[in-house]
Amino acid sequence: MPTQIAVITGAGAGIGRAAARALGRAGFDIALLGRNEDRLKDAAQELAAHSIRTLVIPVDVSQAEAVEQAAIQIEAELGPITVWANCAGATVVGQVAVLSAKDIQRATEVTYLGSVNGTLAALKHMRRRGHGAIINLDLAPSLRGLPLQAAENGARAALRGFCESLRPELLHDADRIRVVMVDLPAINTPRYGWTRNLTGKRLKPVGPVYEPEVAAEAICRAAFTTSRSISIGPSTTLSAIWRLLGPGCREARLAEHGYKTQLEKTSADKTAADDLFHSAPGAFAAHGAFDEKARRVDSPLSFFVTSSVRAGLFGAALAAGLTGLLTHIRNGRR
């Protein structure tokens, strides 16, 4: 059986780098895409130590033609692409009133259009064979709508809508290509130190934070699942219910607590480089600065919930509620 090929964007650091290791262990050869060639080569060396074939391609995912050329090169040098994981992203953090249109445009180009470009490149090659898996990253419901995060929330919402429209098109054309969203909670990656930050304070994760290996395991599972999405831990499902039942209360709570949950008391380094327009310099890998509080893969709270399981839980809760309501009505008539 020929080796399967996985393409990972943003593979030089953070979630993408951890995903490369996870998919490599699962038997894939890996094409590593990203802006920082040095970090990509470091990641390739890690994989080569385990006899995993790799191909390093420096590319800015916001450039559609460059991404398509990368896909052509991968098919020629590694083989047919079976999994494409869009892990690249960049954003700017700050109140909407102080964001510039240029920064928002760039964040959208990398996070949204970068994932769209990867999806289009993957589709062009996968449709020749009629099968494959495309994995895109989304925010967990608990992180959607956070103040100071309008740029990323907008990009992720656009990507969510894009994938929702794409799935029925693939079904209509009888293509066995799966489009899976991985709903991520806060992940301990270097991004908190290199994100363009207009708040004046150092950034920190919101809510439960997980190690990048947990996100990588979710991406690896997404490569094989038949579900539309995979989420991590209990907070994602609980937050989804909370968003449905109490949106007004949630907005009021975010207005009161949303700032301090994201910002440390210490001031940010005004001279620190960010990665919005250019790759931040440095020998970054998968992990960030929050190892002490991050949940590992072996944590009992690092479990994975697919969209089908979540639908079953919602259905069971609805059935229980209707049963209770009917029982209450019957008892009231007696």
URZIVEN-V610838 format. One record per residue. N is the residue number from 1. PSI is psi in whole degrees, 0 to 359 (999 if undefined). D_CENTER is the distance of its C-alpha to the mean C-alpha in Angstrom with 2 decimals. Layout:
n->(N/N)
psi->(PSI/PSI)
d_center->(D_CENTER/D_CENTER)
//
This chain:
n->(1/2/3/4/5/6/7/8/9/10/11/12/13/14/15/16/17/18/19/20/21/22/23/24/25/26/27/28/29/30/31/32/33/34/35/36/37/38/39/40/41/42/43/44/45/46/47/48/49/50/51/52/53/54/55/56/57/58/59/60/61/62/63/64/65/66/67/68/69/70/71/72/73/74/75/76/77/78/79/80/81/82/83/84/85/86/87/88/89/90/91/92/93/94/95/96/97/98/99/100/101/102/103/104/105/106/107/108/109/110/111/112/113/114/115/116/117/118/119/120/121/122/123/124/125/126/127/128/129/130/131/132/133/134/135/136/137/138/139/140/141/142/143/144/145/146/147/148/149/150/151/152/153/154/155/156/157/158/159/160/161/162/163/164/165/166/167/168/169/170/171/172/173/174/175/176/177/178/179/180/181/182/183/184/185/186/187/188/189/190/191/192/193/194/195/196/197/198/199/200/201/202/203/204/205/206/207/208/209/210/211/212/213/214/215/216/217/218/219/220/221/222/223/224/225/226/227/228/229/230/231/232/233/234/235/236/237/238/239/240/241/242/243/244/245/246/247/248/249/250/251/252/253/254/255/256/257/258/259/260/261/262/263/264/265/266/267/268/269/270/271/272/273/274/275/276/277/278/279/280/281/282/283/284/285/286/287/288/289/290/291/292/293/294/295/296/297/298/299/300/301/302/303/304/305/306/307/308/309/310/311/312/313/314/315/316/317/318/319/320/321/322/323/324/325/326/327/328/329/330/331/332/333/334)
psi->(128/151/140/152/129/137/132/122/155/34/355/336/170/217/319/320/319/323/325/317/317/314/329/317/332/358/8/148/150/130/124/116/142/177/330/103/324/316/325/319/323/316/320/323/321/317/322/331/342/22/35/124/140/161/121/124/105/125/143/116/346/349/102/316/321/322/318/320/324/319/319/316/319/314/326/324/328/314/185/133/125/332/135/118/118/98/356/145/155/148/177/136/128/168/146/325/336/359/146/150/327/317/317/318/315/318/321/321/320/308/312/298/329/318/323/316/318/319/316/317/318/316/318/324/324/327/341/331/345/13/163/177/131/126/124/153/140/167/142/151/329/340/353/136/9/138/154/356/29/322/311/320/319/317/317/323/321/318/321/313/322/313/324/325/328/321/310/333/316/321/320/322/5/29/135/52/122/136/112/133/134/114/111/132/192/131/136/85/172/354/331/339/341/2/141/120/115/12/339/351/155/144/152/160/154/130/199/133/139/153/153/336/332/315/320/321/321/319/319/319/324/332/341/349/159/1/162/336/161/134/169/129/174/334/332/312/318/320/325/319/317/320/324/319/332/58/322/316/322/317/320/320/320/323/326/320/349/331/307/339/341/345/135/167/337/149/149/154/112/341/359/139/147/171/17/311/334/150/132/135/155/159/64/150/220/321/153/211/13/37/325/330/359/142/135/174/326/5/142/342/1/62/166/136/119/165/327/320/318/319/321/320/317/318/318/319/319/317/318/320/316/321/316/321/315/320/319/319/316/315/327/336/347/999)
d_center->(30.12/28.31/25.21/21.93/19.83/16.08/14.65/11.77/11.12/10.76/12.57/15.03/13.46/10.84/8.00/9.25/12.70/12.31/10.83/13.91/16.16/14.97/15.37/18.53/19.93/19.34/21.68/19.77/20.91/18.22/18.03/16.43/15.59/15.28/17.69/19.26/21.54/22.84/19.59/18.86/22.39/21.98/19.05/21.29/24.16/22.37/21.70/25.23/26.73/25.65/27.08/23.83/24.40/22.15/22.18/21.15/20.70/20.29/18.83/17.42/14.91/16.39/19.57/19.63/22.78/21.64/18.57/21.05/23.52/21.06/20.55/24.36/24.85/22.52/24.42/27.67/27.15/24.90/25.23/23.68/19.90/18.77/14.97/12.71/9.07/7.63/5.98/8.43/8.56/11.56/13.07/16.37/17.22/20.53/22.61/22.66/26.36/25.88/23.01/24.32/23.69/23.16/20.29/18.57/19.24/17.79/14.49/14.37/15.50/12.84/9.62/11.11/13.94/12.40/10.05/13.25/15.36/13.56/13.80/17.43/18.34/17.14/19.00/22.10/22.53/21.32/23.65/26.58/26.09/24.74/21.90/18.51/14.85/12.08/8.48/5.94/2.48/4.66/6.63/9.05/12.44/13.91/11.96/12.65/15.88/16.26/19.06/18.58/15.01/16.26/14.91/11.17/11.92/13.92/11.54/8.80/11.94/13.32/10.57/10.94/14.65/14.64/13.24/15.70/18.48/17.71/17.98/21.62/22.57/21.70/23.54/26.44/26.79/26.67/23.92/22.31/18.94/16.08/13.01/10.48/7.56/5.72/6.36/5.72/9.00/10.22/9.72/12.82/12.12/14.59/12.79/15.08/17.99/17.25/15.67/18.48/20.00/22.81/23.50/25.92/24.50/22.16/18.66/17.60/14.88/15.52/16.50/15.90/14.04/12.96/13.42/10.83/12.79/11.76/8.03/9.73/12.07/9.77/8.56/12.32/13.39/11.44/13.57/16.60/16.11/17.90/15.90/13.78/10.99/10.48/10.23/11.38/14.80/17.41/16.27/13.69/16.60/19.11/17.27/17.00/20.76/21.42/19.85/22.07/25.19/25.34/23.49/26.40/26.63/22.95/23.34/26.49/24.93/22.08/24.87/26.78/24.29/21.03/22.30/23.64/20.67/18.60/21.52/23.77/27.49/27.86/27.78/25.24/26.63/27.53/28.00/24.59/22.86/19.49/17.08/17.02/19.68/20.25/18.64/19.64/22.43/22.53/21.96/18.51/16.87/13.94/15.31/15.99/19.05/18.44/19.34/22.17/20.27/17.11/17.14/17.41/16.79/20.42/20.26/21.52/18.78/16.01/16.34/14.22/15.02/14.78/15.46/19.02/19.68/18.48/20.77/23.51/23.22/23.44/26.34/28.12/27.87/29.20/31.96/32.96/33.17/35.27/37.47/38.11/38.92/41.33/42.97/43.45/45.03/47.37/48.45/49.15/51.48/53.60)
//
